[in-house]
Amino acid sequence: MYYEFFCPTKIMAGHAALEHLPFELETLGVKRPMLVTSPNAHKNFINHTFDSTQSQIVCTFDQVPADSSLETVQQVAQLYRQHHCDAILAVGGGSVIDTAKAANILVSEGGNDLLVYSGAHNLPKALKPLLVIPTTSGTGSEVTMVTVVANNNTKIAFASRYLMPNATILDARMTQTLPAHLTALTAMDALTHAIEAYTCLAANPISDAYATAAIQKISTHLFKVLENPKDLDARLELAQAATMAGIAFSNSMVGLVHALGHALGAVAHLPHGLCMSLFLPYVLEYNQSSRIADLLLPLAGAEIYAQTPVEHRAEQTINTLFAIRDRLFEQTQLPRTLRETQKVSKSQFEEIAEKALNDGSIIYNPKETSLDDLYQILEKVW
Ligand SMILES: [Fe+2]
């Protein structure tokens, strides 16, 4: 056995963590930060930071769309250069963070041709300082070495240790206005990161520790947040869980849920977190990994774990996930089947299955998967 574990991102978390931003910029030697954000996240940032902090920001790009693209990345880089900035502060969800990471490649390496750096480990040196303040608790992009950018109808991935942000601030005030359905689907993304990190072939003891802790936090606190969206303690728990799940899968891998989810997202244009929620229990049923049983403890708690005979624990883990999805459907109308999304037709199964089979995430899935297996899973999720 051999594995590596690497997370150089400094994490500042707490109910007044945002107040550490000026100090953190100073520590990184930043004099001219650029803010990259989306309209809603920008509003949040203005509401929860001091004027003195805001005045440090040299320029702002606040128009990152939900599905960012190469053009957006180039616009961000252009504005950065016009204002001679020396660092990027990303405030937003997955799309904002990924845009900031990709723009950082352009402004650090020079030129406008992002595609020459695509793939794994194609960056020669450290980039400009990148500080991230997430406004969703899901992607984990604040601690991962990956970014994905859309170009025409394809998604281009970049992976490099230099894409890992220098620092991230987790402050529940930044997620407290996240609507219920977005809270639910981003949490299901984080939960999937943790579960796939634990069950995939690249799992290791350190990523396991982060993964199980993240699962326990999400199962304990997600419904508290949905019942009381202003519960800042529970919001902070979810934020930490998403970051921990990000650290887990970034140092392990993901699996078939992500392979199918990427494919479905590309074909039917559904949000990533929703795609995760749709496939998660069905893929676990298919995988039958021996490690699924372990997850009953963090997912359902000590009492249920102890009451469940060893041979039923895997099944009970999966049942618990089905129950979570039923509750999310009741509370936020998060679809549970492909049919319930009203955005997918069976005629798209072929395209989804083929795309999933060619997705990099499938490589570390604990069970080898054929095209026929994928059709069977899609039929079940229908
Ligand atoms: Fe994900």
Boltz pocket constraint, residues with backbone or C-beta under 6 A from the ligand:
constraints:
  - pocket:
      binder: B
      contacts: [[A, 139], [A, 189], [A, 192], [A, 193], [A, 258], [A, 272], [A, 276]]
      max_distance: 6.0
